[in-house]
Amino acid sequence: MIKGFLLGLQFLTRLPVGKPIAFSTENLRMAISFFPIIGLVIGGIVAIPVVIIPFTEYRIAGLLSLLLYIWVTGGMHLDGVADVADGFFANRDRERTLEIMKDSHIGAFGVIAIALVLLSKYILYAQLSLHPASIIVSMVIARWMAVAAINWKKTAATGSGEMLRKARIGSRAVVLLVVLLFTLAVYNVYYLIAVAVSFFVMQWICRASDRAIRGITGDVLGTIVELCEIAALLSFWGVHLWT
């Protein structure tokens, strides 16, 4: 379990682990089980500015939270967003789409997608600066959605797709969901709306990926994390606005 947690930290963050962990199938499977917990760690770090900076300076707090997010994750999910945007919006056949996604160069659609994601997060971090728990929980939800996609969605016949297929965690994904739903229901039952909205976004991304490349890849998972986090943040903004 310790190796799985540390590998998950290496996989999803730039936080120093101290020693290399073997990238075996079993360790990866355990690491995926810890994705929501690692989301909690990331969210706790990202929420620091909105907790310690007065609400009157919420724009600065939002900007610092965004910079912390980019630092702690290394922007790895943003790279996936750019690759997916460039590949899917090129409207090419499957093979050419996969080639575009693997290309290290970024295209116009990728730049636009990254800009929109960063702008959305900045605005939402700032708007939710009085509700840091929402920022933290959004990252937990988004990473559970990645677990769900790995576990139940078809993977593309590529190197990363094959790796994801072997790393499915089975019933543990259901256990993680039950714990997440129960915790949110106890804390604020309206927070379950964010889970439902994020689940819809995850399904939509997976369906689009299935049409374009016949399954999900690591880049698609990064896109799921980023867009589901934005969906959760928007849901929390609506909840706090109307309740």
LINDASUL-V381890 format. One record per pair of residues at least 12 apart in sequence whose C-alpha atoms are under 10 Angstrom apart, sorted by the first residue. I is the first residue (numbers start at 1). GAP is how many residues later the second one is. If there is no record, write none. Layout:
BEGIN
i = <I	I>
gap = <GAP	GAP>
END
This chain:
BEGIN
i = <1	1	1	1	1	2	2	2	2	3	3	3	3	3	3	3	3	3	4	4	4	4	4	4	4	4	4	4	4	4	4	4	5	5	5	5	5	5	5	5	5	5	5	5	6	6	6	6	6	6	6	6	6	7	7	7	7	7	7	7	7	7	7	7	7	7	8	8	8	8	8	8	8	8	8	8	8	8	9	9	9	9	9	9	9	9	9	10	10	11	11	11	11	11	11	11	11	12	12	12	12	12	12	12	12	12	12	12	12	12	12	13	13	13	13	13	13	13	13	13	13	13	13	14	14	14	14	14	14	14	15	15	15	15	15	24	24	25	25	25	25	25	26	26	26	26	27	28	28	28	28	28	28	29	29	29	29	29	29	30	30	30	30	31	31	32	32	32	32	32	32	32	32	32	32	32	32	33	33	33	33	33	33	33	33	33	33	34	34	34	34	35	35	35	35	35	35	35	35	35	35	36	36	36	36	36	36	36	36	36	36	36	36	36	37	37	37	37	37	38	38	38	39	39	39	39	39	39	39	39	39	40	40	40	40	40	40	40	40	41	41	41	41	42	42	42	42	42	42	42	42	43	43	43	43	43	43	43	43	43	43	43	43	43	44	44	44	44	44	44	45	45	45	45	45	46	46	46	46	46	46	46	46	46	46	46	46	46	46	46	46	47	47	47	47	47	47	47	47	47	47	47	47	47	47	47	47	48	48	48	48	48	48	49	49	49	49	49	49	49	49	49	49	50	50	50	50	50	50	50	50	50	50	50	50	50	51	51	51	51	51	52	53	54	54	55	55	55	55	55	56	57	57	58	58	58	58	58	58	58	59	59	59	59	59	59	60	60	61	61	61	61	61	62	62	62	62	62	62	62	62	62	63	63	63	63	63	63	63	64	64	64	65	65	65	65	65	65	66	66	66	66	66	66	66	66	67	67	69	70	75	75	76	76	76	77	77	77	77	77	77	77	77	77	77	77	78	78	78	78	78	78	78	78	78	78	78	78	79	79	79	79	79	79	79	79	79	79	80	80	80	80	80	80	80	80	80	80	80	80	80	80	81	81	81	81	81	81	81	81	81	81	81	81	81	81	81	81	82	82	82	82	82	82	82	82	82	82	82	82	82	82	82	83	83	83	83	83	83	83	83	83	83	83	83	83	83	83	83	83	83	83	84	84	84	84	84	84	84	84	84	84	84	84	84	84	84	84	85	85	85	85	85	85	85	85	85	85	85	85	85	85	86	86	86	86	86	86	86	86	86	86	86	86	87	87	87	87	87	87	87	87	87	87	88	88	88	88	88	88	88	88	89	89	89	90	90	91	92	93	93	94	94	94	94	95	95	96	97	97	98	98	98	98	98	101	101	101	102	114	117	117	117	117	117	118	118	120	120	120	120	121	121	121	121	121	121	121	124	124	124	124	124	125	125	125	127	127	127	128	128	128	128	128	130	131	131	131	133	133	134	134	134	134	134	134	134	134	134	135	135	135	135	135	136	136	137	137	137	137	137	137	137	137	137	138	138	138	138	138	138	138	138	138	138	138	138	138	138	139	139	139	139	139	139	139	140	140	140	140	141	141	141	141	141	141	141	141	141	141	141	141	141	142	142	142	142	142	142	142	142	142	142	142	142	142	142	142	143	143	143	143	143	143	143	144	144	144	144	144	144	144	144	144	145	145	145	145	145	145	145	145	145	145	145	145	145	145	146	146	146	146	146	146	146	146	146	146	147	147	147	147	147	147	147	147	147	147	148	148	148	148	148	148	148	148	148	148	149	149	149	149	149	149	149	149	149	149	149	149	150	150	150	150	150	150	150	150	150	150	150	150	150	151	151	151	151	151	151	151	151	151	151	151	152	152	152	152	152	153	153	153	153	153	153	153	153	154	154	154	154	154	154	154	154	155	155	155	155	155	155	155	155	155	155	156	156	156	156	156	156	156	156	157	157	157	157	157	158	158	158	158	158	159	159	160	160	160	160	161	161	161	161	162	163	163	164	164	164	164	165	165	177	180	180	181	188	190	190	190	190	190	190	191	191	191	191	191	192	192	192	193	193	193	193	193	194	194	194	194	194	194	194	194	194	194	194	194	195	195	195	195	195	196	196	196	197	197	197	197	197	198	198	198	198	198	198	198	198	198	198	198	199	199	199	199	200	200	201	201	201	201	201	201	201	202	202	202	202	202	202	202	202	203	204	205	205	205	205	205	205	206	206	206	206	208>
gap = <26	29	30	32	33	19	25	28	29	17	18	19	20	23	24	25	27	28	17	18	19	20	22	23	24	25	26	27	28	29	30	31	12	16	22	23	25	26	27	28	29	30	32	33	12	13	14	15	21	24	25	28	32	12	13	14	15	16	17	20	21	22	23	24	25	27	13	19	20	21	22	23	24	25	26	27	29	30	22	25	26	28	29	30	32	33	64	21	63	12	17	20	21	24	27	62	65	19	20	23	26	27	30	60	61	62	63	64	65	131	210	25	26	28	29	56	57	58	59	60	61	62	63	56	57	58	59	60	61	62	27	56	57	58	59	139	143	138	139	141	142	143	140	141	142	143	140	135	136	138	139	140	141	135	137	138	139	140	141	137	138	139	142	136	138	111	112	114	115	118	119	132	135	136	137	140	141	111	114	134	135	136	137	139	140	142	143	109	110	113	142	104	105	106	107	108	109	110	111	112	141	101	103	104	105	106	107	108	109	110	111	140	141	144	102	103	106	107	139	101	102	105	97	98	99	100	101	102	103	104	105	95	96	97	98	99	100	101	103	31	95	98	99	26	27	30	31	93	94	97	98	22	25	26	29	89	90	91	92	93	94	95	96	97	88	89	91	92	93	95	20	23	24	27	91	15	16	18	19	20	21	22	23	24	25	26	79	86	89	90	93	14	15	17	18	19	21	22	78	81	82	84	85	86	87	88	89	13	16	17	20	81	84	12	13	14	15	16	17	19	76	80	83	12	13	14	15	75	76	77	78	79	80	81	82	85	78	79	80	81	82	77	76	75	76	71	72	73	74	75	73	69	72	65	67	68	69	70	71	72	63	64	66	67	68	70	62	66	61	64	65	66	68	59	60	61	62	63	64	65	66	67	55	56	58	59	60	62	63	58	61	62	56	57	60	61	64	70	52	53	55	56	57	58	59	60	51	55	52	48	39	147	143	146	147	37	141	142	143	144	145	146	147	148	149	150	32	33	35	36	37	39	40	141	144	145	147	148	22	25	27	31	32	34	35	140	143	144	21	22	30	34	137	138	139	140	141	142	143	144	145	146	20	28	29	30	32	33	36	138	139	140	141	142	143	144	145	146	19	23	24	25	26	27	28	29	30	31	32	33	137	140	141	14	15	16	17	18	19	20	21	22	23	24	26	27	28	30	136	137	139	140	13	14	16	17	18	25	26	29	125	133	134	135	136	137	138	139	15	16	21	22	23	24	25	26	27	28	29	134	135	138	14	15	17	19	20	21	22	23	24	25	26	27	12	13	14	15	16	20	22	23	125	126	12	13	21	120	121	123	124	125	20	21	123	17	19	121	120	119	120	117	118	119	120	117	118	117	115	116	58	60	114	115	119	116	118	119	117	112	106	109	110	112	113	108	112	107	110	113	114	14	105	106	108	109	112	113	106	109	110	112	113	105	108	112	106	107	110	105	106	108	109	112	110	105	106	109	54	103	57	60	98	99	100	101	102	103	106	94	95	97	98	101	93	97	43	47	54	57	58	92	95	96	99	53	56	57	60	87	90	91	92	93	94	95	96	97	98	86	87	89	90	91	93	94	40	85	89	92	36	39	40	53	54	55	57	58	84	87	88	90	91	52	53	56	57	60	80	82	83	84	85	86	87	88	89	90	78	79	81	82	83	85	86	29	32	33	36	51	54	55	81	84	28	32	50	53	54	55	56	57	58	76	79	80	83	84	56	72	74	75	76	77	78	79	80	82	20	21	22	25	26	27	29	30	74	78	20	21	22	25	26	28	29	51	54	55	15	19	50	53	54	56	57	67	68	71	72	75	13	14	15	16	17	18	19	20	23	66	67	68	71	13	14	15	16	17	18	19	20	21	22	23	13	16	17	18	21	12	15	50	53	54	57	62	63	52	53	55	56	60	61	62	63	51	54	55	58	59	60	61	62	63	65	53	54	57	58	59	60	61	62	56	57	58	59	60	55	57	58	59	60	58	59	56	57	58	59	54	55	56	57	55	54	55	52	53	54	57	51	52	18	12	15	14	51	45	46	48	49	50	53	41	44	45	48	49	40	43	44	39	42	43	45	46	34	35	36	37	38	39	40	41	42	43	44	45	33	34	36	37	40	35	36	39	31	34	35	37	38	26	27	29	30	31	32	33	34	35	36	37	25	29	32	33	28	31	23	26	27	28	29	30	31	18	19	21	22	23	25	26	29	21	20	15	16	18	19	22	23	14	15	17	18	12>
END
